[in-house]
């Protein structure tokens, strides 16, 4: 059995490759959970079950993750034949650092979940790979620019390994302007440069922050705690500066 997102599309592909499947089963975001029992039943009688997707890699922001988890939990072997992966393809072709990266998939569409995820992405030092739909890419780029700054580098890759594959490179501010001028089409991968290394905090900056906290009525202990949380410096360093005697 072949589990696929679209039986017509996969059927044409199998026919082109000269492969005959005994049966095709639709497995998409809406049907994957219900397909688990059927897949396990097939495996129990010795059948081979393949999972394919219309584009990209099954299980990576595509159907397949639940089926794999169920098969592994039931003790069946899972073999992976690597296919096109939009995340890795975009990362390698981006020209941004690829030695360390984080894959965030699709951001939450709204609410506190989206705000919190973007806030977590902004200071990430590793290259960040995101997926986005064409009708939401403009909003996502604007939100990222607000959180990360206009000058953060980004690559917009769309329709990777397909006929209309395209990559655009620039800053977040330029990307916002670009998608305002050119209507986004196709599925997008956003490859975002990692956050720059934060500037070193000087003793003068710590002392000034301590003075502000104390002026607001904080005790030495509370002022130190506030400055540690605010500037991300070591508590011992802040305490030593707070208790140092004037020269």
MDAnalysis code that builds the backbone (N, CA, C; Angstrom):
import MDAnalysis as mda
import numpy as np

u = mda.Universe.empty(741, n_residues=247, atom_resindex=np.repeat(np.arange(247), 3), trajectory=True)
u.add_TopologyAttr("name", ["N", "CA", "C"] * 247)
u.add_TopologyAttr("resid", np.arange(1, 248))
u.add_TopologyAttr("resname", ["UNK", "UNK", "UNK", "UNK", "UNK", "UNK", "UNK", "UNK", "UNK", "UNK", "UNK", "UNK", "UNK", "UNK", "UNK", "UNK", "UNK", "UNK", "UNK", "UNK", "UNK", "UNK", "UNK", "UNK", "UNK", "UNK", "UNK", "UNK", "UNK", "UNK", "UNK", "UNK", "UNK", "UNK", "UNK", "UNK", "UNK", "UNK", "UNK", "UNK", "UNK", "UNK", "UNK", "UNK", "UNK", "UNK", "UNK", "UNK", "UNK", "UNK", "UNK", "UNK", "UNK", "UNK", "UNK", "UNK", "UNK", "UNK", "UNK", "UNK", "UNK", "UNK", "UNK", "UNK", "UNK", "UNK", "UNK", "UNK", "UNK", "UNK", "UNK", "UNK", "UNK", "UNK", "UNK", "UNK", "UNK", "UNK", "UNK", "UNK", "UNK", "UNK", "UNK", "UNK", "UNK", "UNK", "UNK", "UNK", "UNK", "UNK", "UNK", "UNK", "UNK", "UNK", "UNK", "UNK", "UNK", "UNK", "UNK", "UNK", "UNK", "UNK", "UNK", "UNK", "UNK", "UNK", "UNK", "UNK", "UNK", "UNK", "UNK", "UNK", "UNK", "UNK", "UNK", "UNK", "UNK", "UNK", "UNK", "UNK", "UNK", "UNK", "UNK", "UNK", "UNK", "UNK", "UNK", "UNK", "UNK", "UNK", "UNK", "UNK", "UNK", "UNK", "UNK", "UNK", "UNK", "UNK", "UNK", "UNK", "UNK", "UNK", "UNK", "UNK", "UNK", "UNK", "UNK", "UNK", "UNK", "UNK", "UNK", "UNK", "UNK", "UNK", "UNK", "UNK", "UNK", "UNK", "UNK", "UNK", "UNK", "UNK", "UNK", "UNK", "UNK", "UNK", "UNK", "UNK", "UNK", "UNK", "UNK", "UNK", "UNK", "UNK", "UNK", "UNK", "UNK", "UNK", "UNK", "UNK", "UNK", "UNK", "UNK", "UNK", "UNK", "UNK", "UNK", "UNK", "UNK", "UNK", "UNK", "UNK", "UNK", "UNK", "UNK", "UNK", "UNK", "UNK", "UNK", "UNK", "UNK", "UNK", "UNK", "UNK", "UNK", "UNK", "UNK", "UNK", "UNK", "UNK", "UNK", "UNK", "UNK", "UNK", "UNK", "UNK", "UNK", "UNK", "UNK", "UNK", "UNK", "UNK", "UNK", "UNK", "UNK", "UNK", "UNK", "UNK", "UNK", "UNK", "UNK", "UNK", "UNK", "UNK", "UNK", "UNK", "UNK", "UNK", "UNK", "UNK", "UNK", "UNK", "UNK", "UNK", "UNK", "UNK", "UNK"])
u.atoms.positions = np.array([
    [0.842, -1.195, 0.000],
    [0.000, 0.000, 0.000],
    [0.876, 1.242, 0.000],
    [0.434, 2.257, -0.718],
    [1.133, 3.544, -0.742],
    [0.219, 4.592, -0.119],
    [0.675, 5.209, 0.955],
    [-0.055, 6.310, 1.578],
    [0.420, 7.612, 0.928],
    [-0.525, 8.417, 0.486],
    [-0.146, 9.621, -0.253],
    [-1.164, 10.727, 0.007],
    [-0.781, 11.951, -0.283],
    [-1.674, 13.088, -0.087],
    [-2.748, 13.166, -1.172],
    [-2.405, 12.774, -2.384],
    [-3.320, 12.881, -3.515],
    [-3.133, 11.644, -4.388],
    [-4.138, 10.788, -4.468],
    [-4.005, 9.533, -5.213],
    [-3.806, 9.781, -6.705],
    [-4.394, 10.858, -7.217],
    [-4.236, 11.135, -8.650],
    [-2.794, 11.527, -8.979],
    [-2.250, 12.409, -8.178],
    [-0.882, 12.861, -8.427],
    [0.109, 11.704, -8.244],
    [-0.033, 10.980, -7.147],
    [0.880, 9.867, -6.886],
    [0.668, 8.749, -7.895],
    [-0.579, 8.526, -8.305],
    [-0.839, 7.502, -9.311],
    [-0.120, 7.791, -10.616],
    [-0.124, 9.045, -11.035],
    [0.586, 9.411, -12.268],
    [2.093, 9.215, -12.104],
    [2.610, 9.574, -10.928],
    [4.039, 9.406, -10.680],
    [4.432, 7.929, -10.725],
    [3.653, 7.065, -10.076],
    [3.951, 5.632, -10.075],
    [3.871, 5.064, -11.491],
    [2.880, 5.505, -12.242],
    [2.735, 5.039, -13.621],
    [3.948, 5.454, -14.442],
    [4.395, 6.686, -14.251],
    [5.565, 7.182, -14.980],
    [6.809, 6.361, -14.645],
    [6.910, 5.940, -13.374],
    [8.085, 5.177, -12.932],
    [7.935, 3.676, -13.169],
    [6.785, 3.253, -13.687],
    [6.575, 1.840, -13.940],
    [6.377, 1.017, -12.676],
    [5.808, 1.632, -11.649],
    [5.595, 0.951, -10.364],
    [4.105, 0.672, -10.192],
    [3.787, -0.579, -9.858],
    [2.389, -0.928, -9.648],
    [2.144, -1.092, -8.144],
    [1.243, -0.301, -7.605],
    [0.877, -0.402, -6.195],
    [-0.452, -1.134, -6.079],
    [-0.550, -2.064, -5.120],
    [-1.797, -2.799, -4.935],
    [-2.917, -1.874, -4.515],
    [-2.584, -0.843, -3.730],
    [-3.624, 0.113, -3.323],
    [-2.990, 1.430, -2.943],
    [-3.744, 2.498, -3.113],
    [-3.333, 3.834, -2.700],
    [-4.297, 4.309, -1.621],
    [-3.771, 4.962, -0.594],
    [-4.607, 5.441, 0.501],
    [-4.303, 6.913, 0.750],
    [-5.346, 7.727, 0.813],
    [-5.161, 9.156, 1.068],
    [-4.781, 9.365, 2.534],
    [-3.624, 9.975, 2.751],
    [-3.167, 10.323, 4.095],
    [-2.731, 11.780, 4.058],
    [-3.546, 12.639, 4.662],
    [-3.220, 14.063, 4.716],
    [-3.420, 14.562, 6.145],
    [-3.402, 15.859, 6.333],
    [-3.532, 16.413, 7.680],
    [-4.830, 15.981, 8.360],
    [-5.862, 15.749, 7.572],
    [-7.175, 15.438, 8.131],
    [-7.387, 13.933, 8.345],
    [-6.674, 13.097, 7.611],
    [-6.952, 11.659, 7.644],
    [-5.843, 10.825, 8.266],
    [-4.696, 11.438, 8.569],
    [-3.555, 10.630, 9.022],
    [-3.862, 9.860, 10.303],
    [-4.476, 10.532, 11.275],
    [-4.754, 9.865, 12.552],
    [-5.629, 8.629, 12.336],
    [-6.639, 8.745, 11.468],
    [-7.530, 7.628, 11.217],
    [-6.896, 6.523, 10.399],
    [-5.787, 6.825, 9.718],
    [-5.130, 5.820, 8.875],
    [-4.198, 4.914, 9.654],
    [-3.878, 5.280, 10.893],
    [-2.892, 4.519, 11.668],
    [-3.304, 3.066, 11.821],
    [-4.561, 2.814, 12.195],
    [-5.012, 1.441, 12.433],
    [-4.890, 0.594, 11.175],
    [-5.259, 1.156, 10.018],
    [-5.175, 0.419, 8.756],
    [-3.729, 0.089, 8.412],
    [-2.844, 1.059, 8.613],
    [-1.427, 0.832, 8.315],
    [-0.860, -0.264, 9.216],
    [-1.161, -0.209, 10.503],
    [-0.656, -1.236, 11.424],
    [-1.210, -2.615, 11.077],
    [-2.457, -2.669, 10.638],
    [-3.052, -3.939, 10.236],
    [-2.338, -4.509, 9.015],
    [-1.997, -3.655, 8.084],
    [-1.249, -4.098, 6.897],
    [0.117, -4.647, 7.293],
    [0.794, -3.903, 8.164],
    [2.121, -4.341, 8.595],
    [2.043, -5.670, 9.346],
    [0.974, -5.880, 10.073],
    [0.830, -7.097, 10.876],
    [0.754, -8.360, 10.020],
    [0.252, -8.226, 8.788],
    [0.171, -9.400, 7.902],
    [1.339, -9.453, 6.921],
    [2.355, -8.599, 7.150],
    [3.566, -8.669, 6.336],
    [3.586, -7.786, 5.117],
    [2.575, -6.918, 4.958],
    [2.576, -6.011, 3.809],
    [3.639, -4.926, 3.984],
    [4.088, -4.386, 2.873],
    [4.962, -3.213, 2.881],
    [4.102, -1.980, 2.660],
    [4.342, -0.957, 3.455],
    [3.595, 0.295, 3.333],
    [4.582, 1.423, 3.061],
    [4.342, 2.159, 1.983],
    [5.177, 3.315, 1.655],
    [4.405, 4.594, 1.952],
    [5.110, 5.630, 2.379],
    [4.505, 6.933, 2.640],
    [5.206, 7.958, 1.752],
    [4.429, 8.656, 0.936],
    [4.988, 9.691, 0.067],
    [4.184, 10.968, 0.264],
    [4.760, 12.094, -0.131],
    [4.040, 13.365, -0.068],
    [4.112, 14.029, -1.430],
    [3.242, 15.019, -1.639],
    [3.217, 15.688, -2.938],
    [4.500, 16.461, -3.196],
    [5.078, 17.019, -2.148],
    [6.311, 17.796, -2.271],
    [6.991, 17.793, -0.912],
    [8.307, 17.964, -0.916],
    [9.021, 17.984, 0.355],
    [9.250, 16.594, 0.904],
    [9.516, 16.515, 2.184],
    [9.873, 15.274, 2.865],
    [8.744, 14.851, 3.788],
    [8.187, 13.648, 3.622],
    [7.134, 13.199, 4.540],
    [7.593, 13.290, 5.995],
    [6.689, 13.764, 6.851],
    [7.011, 13.862, 8.268],
    [7.581, 15.195, 8.693],
    [8.034, 16.004, 7.734],
    [8.568, 17.339, 8.040],
    [7.556, 18.364, 7.557],
    [6.678, 18.805, 8.455],
    [5.568, 19.694, 8.098],
    [4.756, 19.117, 6.949],
    [4.702, 17.804, 6.885],
    [3.917, 17.059, 5.912],
    [3.403, 15.805, 6.611],
    [2.368, 15.157, 6.089],
    [1.887, 13.921, 6.714],
    [2.991, 12.865, 6.803],
    [2.892, 12.005, 7.798],
    [3.859, 10.909, 7.956],
    [4.365, 10.738, 9.365],
    [4.417, 11.815, 10.122],
    [4.991, 11.741, 11.466],
    [4.209, 10.776, 12.360],
    [2.885, 10.837, 12.321],
    [2.075, 9.951, 13.158],
    [2.215, 8.496, 12.738],
    [2.281, 8.243, 11.446],
    [2.418, 6.869, 10.963],
    [3.762, 6.272, 11.386],
    [4.810, 7.054, 11.275],
    [6.134, 6.573, 11.673],
    [6.162, 6.281, 13.168],
    [5.614, 7.207, 13.968],
    [5.615, 7.020, 15.416],
    [4.851, 5.753, 15.800],
    [3.711, 5.506, 15.137],
    [2.910, 4.328, 15.448],
    [3.634, 3.040, 15.053],
    [4.287, 3.062, 13.894],
    [5.008, 1.878, 13.441],
    [6.185, 1.565, 14.361],
    [6.909, 2.589, 14.768],
    [8.041, 2.398, 15.673],
    [7.555, 1.863, 17.023],
    [6.469, 2.444, 17.544],
    [5.941, 2.004, 18.833],
    [5.486, 0.549, 18.790],
    [5.002, 0.110, 17.616],
    [4.540, -1.268, 17.471],
    [5.675, -2.233, 17.152],
    [6.883, -1.715, 16.990],
    [8.039, -2.572, 16.775],
    [8.356, -2.906, 15.334],
    [7.749, -2.188, 14.395],
    [8.022, -2.450, 12.987],
    [9.201, -1.608, 12.504],
    [10.013, -2.145, 11.592],
    [11.140, -1.350, 11.072],
    [10.656, -0.229, 10.171],
    [11.336, 0.898, 10.232],
    [11.020, 2.053, 9.386],
    [12.271, 2.393, 8.586],
    [12.143, 2.380, 7.286],
    [13.258, 2.737, 6.412],
    [12.931, 4.057, 5.717],
    [13.922, 4.924, 5.622],
    [13.733, 6.235, 5.003],
    [14.574, 6.320, 3.732],
    [13.920, 6.635, 2.635],
    [14.621, 6.919, 1.384],
    [14.588, 8.430, 1.210],
    [15.698, 9.120, 1.458],
    [15.670, 10.589, 1.451],
    [15.210, 11.139, 0.105],
    [14.317, 12.083, 0.186],
    [13.848, 12.785, -1.000],
    [14.093, 14.264, -0.830],
    [13.534, 15.094, -1.687],
    [13.720, 16.535, -1.571],
    [13.192, 17.052, -0.237],
    [13.973, 17.854, 0.424],
    [13.555, 18.501, 1.662],
    [13.703, 19.998, 1.477],
    [12.585, 20.704, 1.517],
    [12.628, 22.144, 1.267],
    [13.507, 22.859, 2.284],
    [13.456, 22.423, 3.539],
    [14.233, 23.093, 4.589],
    [15.728, 23.003, 4.315],
    [16.207, 21.795, 4.033],
    [17.643, 21.610, 3.808],
    [18.058, 22.224, 2.477],
    [17.223, 22.074, 1.450],
    [17.556, 22.658, 0.147],
    [17.694, 24.169, 0.243],
    [16.749, 24.816, 0.940],
    [16.809, 26.268, 1.084],
    [18.012, 26.692, 1.912],
    [18.300, 25.957, 2.972],
    [19.435, 26.288, 3.837],
    [20.744, 26.222, 3.060],
    [20.958, 25.136, 2.337],
    [22.211, 24.962, 1.600],
    [22.362, 26.026, 0.528],
    [21.267, 26.373, -0.144],
    [21.338, 27.352, -1.223],
    [21.286, 28.793, -0.760],
    [21.079, 29.010, 0.542],
    [20.897, 30.370, 1.039],
    [22.187, 31.183, 1.072],
    [23.302, 30.515, 1.274],
    [24.556, 31.236, 1.466],
    [24.765, 31.686, 2.897],
    [23.803, 31.418, 3.777],
    [23.935, 31.745, 5.190],
    [24.595, 30.574, 5.922],
    [25.125, 30.792, 7.125],
    [25.809, 29.720, 7.847],
    [24.910, 28.488, 8.010],
    [25.417, 27.320, 7.610],
    [24.615, 26.097, 7.637],
    [25.157, 25.066, 8.624],
    [26.256, 25.373, 9.301],
    [26.844, 24.410, 10.225],
    [25.956, 24.135, 11.421],
    [25.228, 25.158, 11.883],
    [24.285, 25.017, 12.985],
    [23.018, 25.775, 12.603],
    [21.885, 25.098, 12.665],
    [20.637, 25.758, 12.305],
    [19.509, 25.157, 13.129],
    [18.380, 25.871, 13.166],
    [17.194, 25.395, 13.874],
    [16.006, 25.474, 12.918],
    [15.210, 24.413, 12.903],
    [14.042, 24.361, 12.031],
    [12.799, 24.636, 12.855],
    [12.048, 25.682, 12.496],
    [10.864, 26.071, 13.244],
    [9.560, 25.688, 12.553],
    [9.630, 25.200, 11.305],
    [8.402, 24.843, 10.601],
    [7.504, 26.048, 10.398],
    [6.194, 25.838, 10.492],
    [5.227, 26.927, 10.360],
    [5.025, 27.600, 11.712],
    [5.060, 28.927, 11.735],
    [4.752, 29.663, 12.955],
    [3.262, 29.545, 13.265],
    [2.895, 29.625, 14.548],
    [1.456, 29.705, 14.869],
    [0.835, 30.890, 14.124],
    [-0.392, 30.756, 13.717],
    [-1.012, 31.785, 12.878],
    [-1.386, 33.044, 13.645],
    [-1.697, 32.912, 14.942],
    [-2.134, 34.088, 15.692],
    [-1.992, 33.830, 17.180],
    [-2.298, 34.871, 17.958],
    [-2.350, 34.737, 19.405],
    [-0.998, 34.776, 20.081],
    [-1.019, 34.433, 21.371],
    [0.209, 34.482, 22.166],
    [1.230, 33.464, 21.695],
    [0.758, 32.349, 21.136],
    [1.693, 31.342, 20.641],
    [2.583, 31.901, 19.552],
    [2.006, 32.685, 18.662],
    [2.796, 33.299, 17.586],
    [3.761, 34.334, 18.157],
    [3.272, 35.182, 19.056],
    [4.112, 36.215, 19.648],
    [5.300, 35.609, 20.385],
    [5.036, 34.552, 21.150],
    [6.104, 33.910, 21.918],
    [7.124, 33.236, 21.009],
    [6.653, 32.609, 19.935],
    [7.594, 31.918, 19.033],
    [8.495, 32.921, 18.324],
    [7.936, 34.029, 17.860],
    [8.735, 35.047, 17.181],
    [9.735, 35.667, 18.159],
    [9.297, 35.881, 19.402],
    [10.203, 36.423, 20.417],
    [11.357, 35.465, 20.689],
    [11.110, 34.160, 20.577],
    [12.170, 33.174, 20.778],
    [13.108, 33.105, 19.578],
    [12.565, 33.336, 18.385],
    [13.381, 33.290, 17.165],
    [14.342, 34.484, 17.098],
    [13.885, 35.650, 17.532],
    [14.657, 36.886, 17.362],
    [16.087, 36.799, 17.905],
    [16.332, 36.300, 19.123],
    [17.709, 36.262, 19.634],
    [18.470, 34.986, 19.274],
    [17.858, 34.094, 18.499],
    [18.499, 32.820, 18.161],
    [19.779, 33.063, 17.356],
    [20.885, 32.509, 17.859],
    [22.175, 32.738, 17.201],
    [22.375, 31.852, 15.972],
    [21.675, 30.732, 15.934],
    [21.795, 29.840, 14.781],
    [20.915, 30.325, 13.631],
    [21.216, 29.904, 12.425],
    [20.360, 30.183, 11.278],
    [18.996, 29.529, 11.513],
    [17.927, 30.254, 11.214],
    [16.567, 29.768, 11.462],
    [15.876, 29.488, 10.123],
    [15.262, 28.316, 10.020],
    [14.519, 27.943, 8.813],
    [13.039, 27.854, 9.160],
    [12.230, 28.586, 8.398],
    [10.778, 28.641, 8.625],
    [10.046, 28.287, 7.340],
    [8.860, 27.730, 7.485],
    [7.966, 27.528, 6.356],
    [6.852, 28.567, 6.425],
    [6.345, 28.974, 5.260],
    [5.204, 29.894, 5.266],
    [4.397, 29.776, 3.981],
    [3.094, 29.945, 4.120],
    [2.187, 29.936, 2.981],
    [2.232, 31.294, 2.284],
    [1.945, 31.337, 0.986],
    [2.074, 32.602, 0.248],
    [1.196, 33.729, 0.780],
    [-0.004, 33.406, 1.255],
    [-0.914, 34.463, 1.713],
    [-0.553, 34.977, 3.105],
    [0.411, 34.335, 3.779],
    [0.825, 34.805, 5.101],
    [2.270, 35.301, 5.142],
    [2.991, 35.188, 4.046],
    [4.422, 35.492, 4.083],
    [4.674, 36.976, 4.343],
    [3.848, 37.874, 3.818],
    [4.054, 39.314, 4.032],
    [3.934, 39.659, 5.512],
    [2.900, 39.126, 6.153],
    [2.708, 39.403, 7.582],
    [3.857, 38.828, 8.407],
    [4.287, 37.633, 8.077],
    [5.371, 37.008, 8.840],
    [6.667, 37.792, 8.702],
    [6.968, 38.256, 7.508],
    [8.181, 39.052, 7.310],
    [8.100, 40.362, 8.099],
    [6.940, 40.985, 8.120],
    [6.777, 42.226, 8.878],
    [6.959, 41.972, 10.370],
    [6.404, 40.869, 10.863],
    [6.548, 40.530, 12.282],
    [8.005, 40.225, 12.629],
    [8.695, 39.525, 11.743],
    [10.100, 39.217, 11.984],
    [10.950, 40.481, 11.967],
    [10.652, 41.398, 11.053],
    [11.401, 42.660, 10.988],
    [11.217, 43.456, 12.276],
    [9.998, 43.456, 12.800],
    [9.730, 44.185, 14.044],
    [10.479, 43.585, 15.220],
    [10.623, 42.255, 15.225],
    [11.264, 41.573, 16.350],
    [12.774, 41.480, 16.205],
    [13.254, 41.329, 14.976],
    [14.681, 41.076, 14.739],
    [15.449, 42.301, 14.252],
    [14.737, 43.311, 13.779],
    [15.388, 44.472, 13.204],
    [15.380, 44.403, 11.687],
    [15.304, 45.564, 11.067],
    [15.193, 45.627, 9.605],
    [16.401, 45.077, 8.877],
    [17.572, 45.083, 9.517],
    [18.809, 44.751, 8.811],
    [19.172, 43.270, 8.840],
    [18.391, 42.434, 9.525],
    [18.712, 40.998, 9.587],
    [18.575, 40.390, 8.188],
    [19.574, 39.622, 7.783],
    [19.544, 39.008, 6.452],
    [18.534, 37.868, 6.399],
    [17.898, 37.720, 5.229],
    [16.917, 36.662, 5.036],
    [16.939, 36.215, 3.580],
    [16.633, 34.965, 3.368],
    [16.500, 34.420, 2.014],
    [15.082, 33.871, 1.874],
    [14.402, 34.275, 0.813],
    [13.068, 33.761, 0.503],
    [13.202, 32.764, -0.633],
    [12.958, 31.500, -0.322],
    [13.051, 30.453, -1.348],
    [11.649, 29.882, -1.564],
    [11.263, 29.759, -2.806],
    [9.915, 29.243, -3.068],
    [9.937, 28.183, -4.155],
    [8.979, 27.270, -4.062],
    [8.792, 26.223, -5.075],
    [10.093, 25.455, -5.344],
    [10.807, 25.097, -4.303],
    [12.103, 24.437, -4.475],
    [11.958, 23.080, -5.160],
    [12.868, 22.813, -6.061],
    [12.955, 21.609, -6.907],
    [11.784, 21.500, -7.889],
    [10.997, 22.574, -8.031],
    [9.881, 22.565, -8.977],
    [10.177, 23.504, -10.149],
    [9.218, 23.592, -11.051],
    [9.421, 24.341, -12.289],
    [9.735, 25.807, -12.053],
    [9.056, 26.424, -11.068],
    [9.199, 27.865, -10.847],
    [10.064, 28.177, -9.618],
    [11.053, 27.362, -9.358],
    [11.947, 27.579, -8.222],
    [12.602, 28.964, -8.301],
    [12.671, 29.625, -7.136],
    [13.246, 30.969, -7.096],
    [13.761, 31.263, -5.695],
    [14.894, 31.963, -5.625],
    [15.429, 32.411, -4.341],
    [15.700, 33.908, -4.409],
    [15.311, 34.602, -3.362],
    [15.528, 36.051, -3.253],
    [16.304, 36.304, -1.981],
    [17.287, 37.217, -2.029],
    [18.143, 37.487, -0.878],
    [18.168, 38.975, -0.559],
    [18.168, 39.298, 0.719],
    [18.241, 40.689, 1.141],
    [18.025, 40.797, 2.637],
    [17.691, 41.991, 3.093],
    [17.391, 42.203, 4.506],
    [15.894, 42.025, 4.736],
    [15.500, 41.960, 5.992],
    [14.076, 41.827, 6.291],
    [13.284, 43.034, 5.779],
    [13.845, 44.224, 5.924],
    [13.155, 45.413, 5.426],
    [12.975, 45.333, 3.912],
    [14.007, 44.911, 3.218],
    [13.921, 44.773, 1.767],
    [12.942, 43.674, 1.380],
    [12.890, 42.618, 2.188],
    [11.972, 41.513, 1.911],
    [10.522, 41.965, 2.043],
    [10.244, 42.772, 3.060],
    [8.888, 43.308, 3.231],
    [8.481, 44.115, 2.005],
    [9.396, 44.948, 1.519],
    [9.103, 45.753, 0.326],
    [8.952, 44.866, -0.908],
    [9.758, 43.815, -0.998],
    [9.730, 42.932, -2.161],
    [8.385, 42.227, -2.299],
    [7.882, 41.650, -1.196],
    [6.615, 40.914, -1.297],
    [5.425, 41.864, -1.446],
    [5.625, 43.146, -1.119],
    [4.563, 44.125, -1.358],
    [4.456, 44.461, -2.839],
    [5.581, 44.332, -3.555],
    [5.609, 44.657, -4.980],
    [5.314, 43.443, -5.857],
    [5.766, 42.266, -5.406],
    [5.612, 41.045, -6.189],
    [4.707, 40.083, -5.427],
    [3.577, 39.728, -5.993],
    [2.623, 38.859, -5.305],
    [3.254, 37.506, -4.976],
    [3.283, 37.123, -3.692],
    [3.864, 35.823, -3.319],
    [3.040, 34.675, -3.902],
    [3.736, 33.713, -4.485],
    [3.070, 32.535, -5.032],
    [3.879, 31.299, -4.672],
    [3.179, 30.224, -4.387],
    [3.857, 28.975, -4.060],
    [4.255, 28.924, -2.589],
    [4.705, 27.760, -2.162],
    [5.115, 27.578, -0.777],
    [6.506, 28.173, -0.559],
    [6.669, 28.867, 0.570],
    [7.914, 29.575, 0.866],
    [8.706, 28.912, 1.988],
    [10.038, 29.007, 1.860],
    [10.945, 28.719, 2.963],
    [11.684, 30.020, 3.262],
    [11.645, 30.454, 4.521],
    [12.381, 31.640, 4.944],
    [13.621, 31.174, 5.694],
    [14.781, 31.586, 5.223],
    [16.036, 31.261, 5.906],
    [16.550, 32.557, 6.512],
    [16.529, 32.616, 7.836],
    [16.839, 33.847, 8.567],
    [18.213, 33.750, 9.203],
    [19.032, 34.736, 8.961],
    [20.366, 34.766, 9.560],
    [20.259, 34.798, 11.082],
    [21.216, 34.181, 11.748],
    [21.214, 34.181, 13.205],
    [21.445, 35.571, 13.777],
    [21.037, 35.749, 15.009],
    [21.216, 37.040, 15.668],
    [22.691, 37.322, 15.884],
    [23.111, 38.562, 15.758],
    [24.520, 38.901, 15.991],
    [24.881, 38.708, 17.456],
    [26.162, 38.515, 17.696],
    [26.624, 38.363, 19.068],
    [26.372, 39.658, 19.833],
    [25.762, 39.567, 21.004],
    [25.467, 40.795, 21.747],
    [26.734, 41.514, 22.170],
    [26.664, 42.841, 22.162],
    [27.828, 43.635, 22.568],
    [28.135, 43.394, 24.045],
    [29.408, 43.426, 24.369],
    [29.819, 43.220, 25.752],
    [29.280, 44.344, 26.637],
    [28.809, 43.977, 27.811],
    [28.271, 44.959, 28.755],
    [29.432, 45.504, 29.593],
    [29.601, 46.814, 29.589],
    [30.705, 47.431, 30.317],
    [30.352, 47.595, 31.796],
    [31.398, 47.768, 32.618],
    [31.169, 48.035, 34.045],
    [30.378, 49.323, 34.229],
    [30.650, 50.305, 33.357],
    [29.943, 51.584, 33.466],
    [28.440, 51.398, 33.254],
    [28.086, 50.533, 32.292],
    [26.665, 50.294, 32.023],
    [25.997, 49.602, 33.205],
    [26.701, 48.659, 33.816],
    [26.153, 47.952, 34.981],
    [25.974, 48.917, 36.140],
    [26.990, 49.758, 36.391],
    [26.929, 50.728, 37.484],
    [25.775, 51.705, 37.283],
    [25.580, 52.142, 36.043],
    [24.492, 53.067, 35.743],
    [23.139, 52.405, 35.984],
    [23.007, 51.150, 35.575],
    [21.747, 50.438, 35.781],
    [21.476, 50.217, 37.263],
    [22.516, 49.943, 38.020],
    [22.366, 49.795, 39.475],
    [21.884, 51.100, 40.105],
    [22.443, 52.199, 39.630],
    [22.062, 53.505, 40.163],
    [20.592, 53.806, 39.891],
    [20.128, 53.434, 38.696],
    [18.716, 53.657, 38.345],
    [17.812, 52.834, 39.256],
    [18.190, 51.567, 39.491],
    [17.377, 50.702, 40.344],
    [17.335, 51.218, 41.776],
    [18.480, 51.651, 42.253],
    [18.524, 52.174, 43.623],
    [17.725, 53.468, 43.760],
    [17.806, 54.314, 42.732],
    [17.071, 55.573, 42.765],
    [15.563, 55.326, 42.815],
    [15.148, 54.162, 42.289],
    [13.726, 53.815, 42.311],
    [13.318, 53.186, 43.629],
    [14.285, 53.050, 44.549],
    [13.965, 52.530, 45.873],
    [14.366, 51.097, 46.125],
    [15.044, 50.457, 45.177],
    [15.439, 49.062, 45.361],
    [16.618, 48.963, 46.326],
    [16.623, 47.894, 47.117],
    [17.775, 47.615, 47.973],
    [18.928, 47.147, 47.105],
    [20.114, 47.047, 47.699],
    [21.276, 46.571, 46.938],
    [20.998, 45.191, 46.365],
    [20.441, 44.314, 47.165],
    [20.153, 42.947, 46.721],
    [19.172, 42.944, 45.554],
    [18.078, 43.714, 45.709],
    [17.081, 43.761, 44.635],
    [17.621, 44.449, 43.390],
    [18.449, 45.478, 43.581],
    [19.030, 46.175, 42.433],
    [19.927, 45.234, 41.642],
    [20.714, 44.426, 42.354],
    [21.581, 43.457, 41.685],
    [20.740, 42.462, 40.889],
    [19.676, 41.961, 41.487],
    [18.814, 40.993, 40.796],
    [18.190, 41.601, 39.542],
    [17.755, 42.846, 39.648],
    [17.154, 43.520, 38.492],
    [18.153, 43.686, 37.360],
    [19.372, 44.090, 37.703],
    [20.383, 44.337, 36.676],
    [20.834, 43.031, 36.028],
    [20.953, 41.972, 36.814],
    [21.316, 40.663, 36.257],
    [20.275, 40.213, 35.231],
    [18.999, 40.384, 35.591],
    [17.930, 39.992, 34.663],
    [17.888, 40.903, 33.445],
    [18.149, 42.181, 33.652],
    [18.054, 43.166, 32.563],
    [19.203, 43.049, 31.572],
    [20.432, 42.891, 32.076],
    [21.611, 42.931, 31.214],
    [22.217, 41.560, 30.942],
    [21.780, 40.547, 31.668],
    [22.308, 39.209, 31.445],
    [23.747, 39.043, 31.884],
    [24.154, 39.769, 32.900],
    [25.532, 39.671, 33.397],
    [25.571, 38.744, 34.605],
    [26.784, 38.337, 34.980],
    [26.947, 37.442, 36.117],
    [26.553, 38.159, 37.414],
    [25.899, 37.423, 38.298],
    [25.445, 38.013, 39.549],
    [26.624, 38.499, 40.397],
    [27.707, 37.730, 40.434],
    [28.880, 38.117, 41.211],
    [29.459, 39.429, 40.708],
    [29.489, 39.594, 39.380],
    [30.036, 40.831, 38.818],
    [29.178, 42.025, 39.225],
    [27.861, 41.894, 39.111],
    [26.961, 42.988, 39.477],
    [27.061, 43.305, 40.969],
    [27.158, 42.269, 41.785],
    [27.242, 42.471, 43.232],
    [28.529, 43.191, 43.618],
    [29.638, 42.770, 42.999],
    [30.929, 43.415, 43.305],
    [30.893, 44.903, 42.953],
    [30.269, 45.225, 41.823],
    [30.179, 46.634, 41.430],
    [29.219, 47.399, 42.354],
    [28.174, 46.733, 42.812],
    [27.203, 47.382, 43.684],
    [27.783, 47.689, 45.054],
    [28.733, 46.880, 45.502],
    [29.282, 47.049, 46.849],
    [30.682, 47.645, 46.849],
    [31.185, 47.985, 45.656],
    [32.544, 48.568, 45.576],
    [32.571, 49.936, 46.215],
    [33.609, 50.211, 46.936],
    [33.753, 51.519, 47.562],
    [34.269, 52.535, 46.536],
    [33.804, 53.759, 46.602],
    [34.271, 54.782, 45.661],
    [35.773, 54.946, 45.765],
    [36.425, 55.153, 44.624],
    [37.896, 55.315, 44.619],
    [38.270, 56.643, 45.266],
])
